[in-house]
């Protein structure tokens, strides 16, 4: 006989309970939320018979208290799941002792919750609503091929929204500024913008503005005439001419010198420029895309980037989130990279174990897609999944230490290593850490309240807590 599902949630975080109720109740299921194992036992004594138990192992709670023997002895261990913070592994030993293997990382994602809960319930006992949720509401995934064996993959809400924005912006001949950390896939987004451009049959030209000194970058962008400088024996068209009627991507534009910024602004204003050594100007019709991983507002404030050029470039802005902010895509990206990497190496791929997927989702991935691609390549070459898991476990253990600011290092040490910019960044991190610590202390480590007090999103606060290695 089909029936609805009841989930018992042990959590003192009202936000977690609200999220789980929002997922279950519209589908006809129910969630009973209690704040402690003792209350959970009282609920069971009153006759409540849950199909699944969720234990929220909050960082500021002792994990031992949650793994209450009296409670766990009354439930099927296969129908118990841990809710944990990103990067928190303090609960793992206790979970192993009780043979609990299901884990969800907070913030809880709808598809993950459905997958874990409903996969443990026999199909013949599931209600029609459950069957519908598990069989027809699989996560939306968009995979698209690009040139040079590149691909675009979107499965998270943020990346699916970016794909929608790309389809809207692609036909419009306006500049687009692409922002994001190093390795998040800014060039991929630019390639996709060109793919759906009305003149996509024309060239897509990529120029790395940080790879060349200012003098060479000028000749690279605008070309030169014979005799323009020593060694210039024949004329050479620049990248703007090669991209005429097509698209040019100015990658790492934040590293461009002020002199080159002024010349680029002139090109963007009237579409004309002069080759080095030329007596006449050349006109081009090029769609300009720009990408950078620097804080543009900060660069403008520090007079490192022209404000007029910034507003000329960012008619529209696309900000790509880091990989750690779209962790549901990590297993999908790994599978795709394994498939493609194996084909390139002329060997068979390997199945990605659930343990490896979980570790990959837990890791911070500071190098984003570039680091993930290198990790998969090493795994393919070594053909040792256990080694890959051990490698990730070591990285996860090292992450807080690597990301936490060394408070004992004074400004003088920072100046020697990184110069003034490093000092400014260090001071900014110290201020951010102090503000987060104060907000968490004031709220009794109620992270939702702390996020509200700081005027940032709950998800952003979770990642900042992990980034700075903050604990109670």
C-alpha positions in Angstrom: 0.0 0.0 0.0 1.4 3.4 -0.9 2.0 6.0 1.8 3.5 9.3 2.5 6.9 9.7 4.2 7.7 11.1 7.6 11.1 12.4 8.4 12.4 13.1 12.0 14.9 16.0 12.0 17.2 16.5 15.0 18.5 20.1 14.7 18.7 23.3 16.8 18.9 25.3 13.6 15.5 26.6 12.6 16.8 27.3 9.1 17.6 23.7 8.5 14.2 22.5 9.7 12.4 25.1 7.5 14.4 24.1 4.4 13.5 20.4 4.9 9.9 21.2 5.4 9.9 23.3 2.3 11.1 20.3 0.3 8.8 17.6 1.8 5.5 19.2 2.7 4.5 20.5 -0.8 4.8 16.8 -1.9 2.4 15.5 0.8 5.2 14.3 3.2 5.9 15.5 6.7 8.9 16.6 8.8 9.0 16.4 12.6 11.6 18.8 13.9 13.1 18.5 17.3 16.2 20.2 18.8 17.8 17.3 20.7 18.0 13.5 20.8 16.0 13.6 24.1 13.1 15.3 22.3 13.4 12.8 19.5 12.9 10.0 22.0 9.9 11.7 23.4 8.5 12.0 19.9 9.0 8.2 19.3 7.4 7.5 22.7 4.3 9.4 21.7 3.8 7.1 18.8 5.5 8.9 15.9 7.0 6.4 13.5 9.4 8.2 11.1 10.7 6.6 7.9 13.9 8.5 8.1 16.1 10.3 10.7 18.3 13.3 9.9 20.9 14.3 12.5 22.3 17.8 12.2 25.9 17.7 13.5 26.2 21.5 14.1 29.8 22.6 14.8 28.9 24.2 18.1 27.3 21.0 19.4 29.1 17.9 20.8 28.7 15.2 18.1 28.7 12.6 20.9 25.4 14.0 22.2 23.7 13.5 18.9 24.7 9.9 18.5 22.6 8.9 21.5 22.5 5.1 21.8 18.9 5.1 23.1 17.8 6.9 20.0 19.8 5.0 17.4 18.8 1.7 18.8 15.2 2.5 17.9 15.8 3.2 14.2 17.1 1.4 11.1 20.7 2.5 10.7 20.2 2.5 6.9 17.6 5.2 7.3 19.8 7.7 9.2 21.6 10.5 7.5 24.1 13.1 8.8 23.7 16.8 8.0 27.1 18.4 8.2 28.9 21.7 7.5 31.3 22.0 4.6 34.7 20.8 5.7 33.6 19.5 9.1 34.7 16.0 9.8 34.4 16.0 13.6 31.4 13.6 13.5 33.0 10.9 11.2 34.3 8.6 13.9 31.0 8.4 15.7 29.1 7.9 12.4 31.4 5.0 11.5 31.0 3.5 15.0 27.2 3.4 14.4 27.5 2.3 10.8 25.9 5.5 9.4 27.1 6.2 5.9 24.6 8.7 4.4 25.8 12.3 4.6 24.4 15.6 3.2 26.4 18.8 3.2 24.6 22.0 4.3 23.0 24.0 2.9 20.8 21.1 2.1 20.0 20.8 -1.6 16.5 19.6 -2.7 17.8 16.9 -5.1 20.3 15.6 -2.6 17.7 15.3 0.1 15.3 13.5 -2.2 18.0 11.1 -3.4 19.2 10.1 0.1 15.8 9.7 1.7 13.8 8.1 -1.0 16.5 5.7 -2.2 16.2 3.9 1.1 12.4 3.3 0.9 11.2 0.3 -1.2 9.5 1.3 -4.4 6.4 -0.7 -3.5 6.0 1.4 -0.3 6.5 4.7 -1.9 3.6 7.0 -2.6 2.9 8.3 -6.1 4.4 11.6 -5.0 7.7 9.9 -4.1 7.9 8.0 -7.4 7.3 11.3 -9.2 10.0 13.0 -7.2 12.6 10.3 -7.7 11.9 9.4 -11.3 10.9 12.6 -13.0 12.5 15.4 -11.0 16.2 14.5 -11.5 18.5 17.5 -11.5 18.5 19.6 -14.7 21.9 19.2 -16.4 23.0 21.1 -19.4 26.1 19.9 -21.3 27.2 21.7 -24.4 30.1 21.0 -26.7 32.5 23.8 -27.7 35.6 24.0 -30.0 38.9 22.4 -29.2 37.3 19.6 -27.1 36.0 22.2 -24.5 32.6 21.9 -23.0 30.2 23.9 -20.8 28.3 22.1 -18.0 25.6 23.6 -15.8 23.7 21.7 -13.1 23.5 24.2 -10.2 20.9 27.0 -10.1 23.6 29.6 -10.5 25.2 28.1 -13.6 21.8 27.3 -15.2 20.9 30.9 -14.7 24.2 32.0 -16.3 23.4 29.8 -19.3 20.0 31.6 -19.6 21.8 34.9 -19.5 24.3 33.8 -22.2 21.4 32.8 -24.5 19.8 36.3 -24.0 23.1 38.2 -24.4 24.7 36.3 -27.2 22.8 37.8 -30.2 23.2 41.4 -28.8 26.2 43.2 -30.0 27.3 44.7 -26.7 30.4 44.3 -24.5 30.2 41.8 -21.7 32.5 41.7 -18.7 33.1 38.2 -17.2 34.2 38.0 -13.6 35.3 35.1 -11.4 38.2 33.5 -9.7 41.0 32.0 -11.6 40.1 28.7 -13.2 36.3 29.0 -12.9 35.8 28.9 -16.7 35.6 32.5 -17.9 37.0 31.5 -21.3 34.3 28.8 -21.6 31.6 31.4 -21.0 33.2 33.7 -23.6 33.3 30.8 -26.2 29.6 30.1 -25.5 28.7 33.7 -26.0 30.4 33.6 -29.4 28.8 30.3 -30.3 25.3 31.9 -30.2 26.5 35.3 -31.6 24.8 36.3 -34.9 28.2 36.3 -36.5 29.4 33.1 -34.9 30.9 31.9 -38.3 33.5 34.6 -37.9 36.6 34.3 -35.7 36.8 34.0 -31.9 40.2 35.5 -30.8 41.5 35.2 -27.3 44.2 37.5 -26.0 45.8 37.1 -22.6 46.6 40.6 -21.5 48.8 39.4 -18.6 51.0 37.2 -20.7 52.8 40.1 -22.5 54.5 43.3 -21.5 52.8 46.5 -22.5 54.9 47.2 -25.6 54.4 43.7 -27.0 50.7 43.6 -26.1 50.2 46.8 -28.2 51.7 45.2 -31.3 49.8 42.0 -30.6 46.5 43.8 -30.4 46.9 46.3 -33.2 49.6 44.9 -35.4 52.5 46.7 -37.1 54.0 47.9 -40.3 57.5 47.0 -41.8 60.2 49.0 -40.0 58.0 49.9 -37.0 60.7 48.5 -34.8 63.9 46.4 -35.1 63.0 43.0 -36.5 59.7 44.2 -38.1 60.5 43.1 -41.7 57.0 42.7 -42.9 53.5 43.9 -41.9 51.5 41.9 -39.4 47.8 42.3 -38.6 46.8 42.5 -35.0 44.2 40.5 -33.1 41.6 43.2 -33.6 41.9 42.9 -37.3 41.9 39.1 -37.2 38.7 39.3 -35.2 36.9 41.7 -37.5 33.2 41.0 -37.7 33.8 38.4 -34.9 34.6 38.3 -31.2 37.7 39.2 -29.2 38.2 38.1 -25.6 40.5 40.3 -23.6 41.4 37.9 -20.9 43.0 39.1 -17.6 42.2 42.7 -18.6 42.7 43.8 -15.0 46.4 43.4 -15.6 46.6 45.8 -18.5 48.8 48.8 -18.1 47.3 52.3 -17.8 48.8 53.3 -21.2 47.2 50.3 -23.0 43.9 51.0 -21.2 43.8 54.5 -22.8 44.5 53.1 -26.3 41.9 50.3 -25.8 39.3 52.9 -24.7 39.9 54.8 -28.0 39.3 51.6 -30.0 36.1 50.8 -28.1 34.8 54.4 -28.6 35.1 54.7 -32.4 36.3 51.3 -33.6 39.5 52.6 -35.2 43.2 52.2 -34.4 46.6 52.5 -36.0 49.1 49.7 -36.5 52.5 50.5 -35.1 54.4 52.5 -37.7 51.3 53.1 -39.8 50.3 56.6 -41.2 46.6 55.8 -41.5 44.0 54.3 -39.2 42.2 51.0 -39.5 38.5 50.5 -38.7 37.1 47.2 -37.4 33.7 45.9 -36.2 34.5 43.6 -33.3 32.4 42.4 -30.4 34.6 42.8 -27.3 34.4 40.5 -24.3 36.6 41.0 -21.3 37.5 38.8 -18.3 39.3 39.2 -15.1 39.7 37.7 -11.6 40.5 40.9 -9.8 38.2 43.1 -7.8 37.4 45.8 -10.4 35.9 48.3 -7.9 39.0 48.0 -5.8 41.3 48.4 -8.8 39.4 51.6 -9.8 39.7 53.0 -6.3 43.4 52.3 -6.3 43.7 54.0 -9.8 45.0 50.8 -11.3 42.1 50.6 -13.8 40.3 53.4 -15.6 36.8 54.0 -14.5 35.7 55.1 -18.0 37.1 51.9 -19.6 35.3 49.8 -16.9 31.9 51.3 -17.7 32.6 50.9 -21.4 33.3 47.2 -21.0 30.6 46.2 -18.6 27.4 47.0 -20.4 26.5 43.5 -19.0 28.4 41.5 -16.4 28.4 37.8 -15.8 29.9 36.6 -12.5 30.9 33.0 -12.4 30.7 31.4 -9.0 33.7 29.3 -7.7 33.4 25.6 -7.8 32.9 25.3 -4.1 29.7 27.3 -4.5 28.3 24.8 -7.0 29.5 21.6 -5.4 26.6 19.6 -6.9 28.3 19.9 -10.2 31.6 18.4 -9.0 30.7 14.7 -9.5 29.2 15.5 -13.0 32.3 17.4 -14.0 34.6 14.6 -12.8 32.7 12.0 -14.8 32.9 14.1 -17.9 36.6 14.9 -17.4 37.3 11.2 -16.8 35.4 10.2 -20.1 37.2 12.9 -22.1 40.6 12.4 -20.5 40.5 8.6 -21.0 39.8 9.1 -24.7 42.7 11.6 -25.0 45.1 9.2 -23.3 43.8 6.2 -25.3 42.8 4.2 -22.2 39.7 3.2 -20.4 38.2 5.4 -17.8 37.3 4.3 -14.3 34.1 4.4 -12.2 34.1 7.2 -9.7 33.2 5.7 -6.3 30.7 7.4 -4.0 33.4 8.0 -1.5 35.5 9.8 -4.0 32.5 11.9 -5.0 31.8 12.8 -1.4 35.4 13.8 -0.8 35.5 15.8 -4.0 32.3 17.7 -2.9 33.8 18.4 0.5 37.1 19.8 -0.8 37.5 23.5 -1.2 39.0 23.5 -4.7 40.9 26.8 -4.6 42.1 26.2 -8.1 38.5 25.6 -9.3 38.0 23.7 -12.7 41.7 23.9 -13.5 42.6 22.1 -10.3 39.8 19.6 -10.8 41.0 18.8 -14.3 44.6 18.2 -13.1 43.3 16.0 -10.3 41.3 13.8 -12.7 44.3 13.6 -15.1 46.6 12.4 -12.3 43.9 9.8 -11.3 43.7 8.6 -14.8 47.5 8.2 -15.2 48.0 6.5 -11.8 44.9 4.3 -12.1 44.6 4.2 -8.3 41.3 5.3 -6.9 42.3 4.7 -3.3 45.3 7.0 -3.8 43.0 9.6 -5.3 40.8 9.4 -2.2 43.8 9.7 0.1 45.0 12.7 -1.8 41.7 14.5 -1.4 41.5 13.5 2.3 45.0 15.1 2.9 43.9 18.2 1.0 40.7 18.5 3.1 42.7 18.2 6.3 45.1 20.8 5.1 42.5 23.3 3.8 41.7 25.2 7.1 45.4 25.7 7.8 46.1 26.9 4.3 43.3 29.3 4.3 43.4 30.7 7.8 45.3 33.9 8.2 48.4 33.5 10.4 47.6 36.0 13.1 51.1 35.8 14.5 52.6 37.1 11.3 52.8 40.9 11.5 52.5 43.4 8.6 56.3 43.5 8.1 56.3 39.8 7.2 53.5 40.3 4.7 55.2 43.3 3.2 58.4 41.3 2.5 56.4 38.5 0.8 53.7 40.3 -1.1 54.2 44.0 -1.0 51.6 46.6 -0.1 48.8 44.7 -1.9 49.4 41.7 0.3 49.3 43.8 3.5 46.0 45.4 2.4 44.6 41.9 1.7 45.8 40.6 5.0 44.2 43.5 6.9 41.0 43.0 5.0 40.9 39.3 6.0 41.6 40.1 9.6 38.7 42.6 9.7 36.4 40.1 8.0 37.4 37.3 10.4 36.8 39.6 13.4 33.4 40.7 12.1 32.3 37.1 11.5 33.5 36.0 14.9 31.7 38.8 16.6 28.5 38.1 14.8 28.7 34.4 15.5 29.4 35.0 19.2 26.6 37.6 19.5 24.1 35.1 18.0 25.3 32.1 20.0 26.6 30.6 16.8 23.2 30.8 15.1 24.6 31.1 11.6 21.4 32.3 10.0 21.0 35.1 12.5 24.7 36.0 12.1 24.4 36.1 8.3 21.4 38.4 8.6 23.3 40.6 11.0 26.2 40.8 8.6 23.8 41.4 5.6 25.2 38.5 3.6 23.6 35.3 2.4 23.6 32.2 4.6 25.5 30.2 2.0 28.1 33.0 1.7 28.6 32.9 5.5 29.1 29.1 5.5 31.9 29.4 2.9 33.6 32.3 4.7 33.5 30.2 7.9 35.2 27.4 6.1 37.6 29.7 4.2 38.9 31.2 7.5 38.8 27.9 9.4 36.5 29.3 12.1 35.3 27.1 14.8 33.8 27.6 18.3 
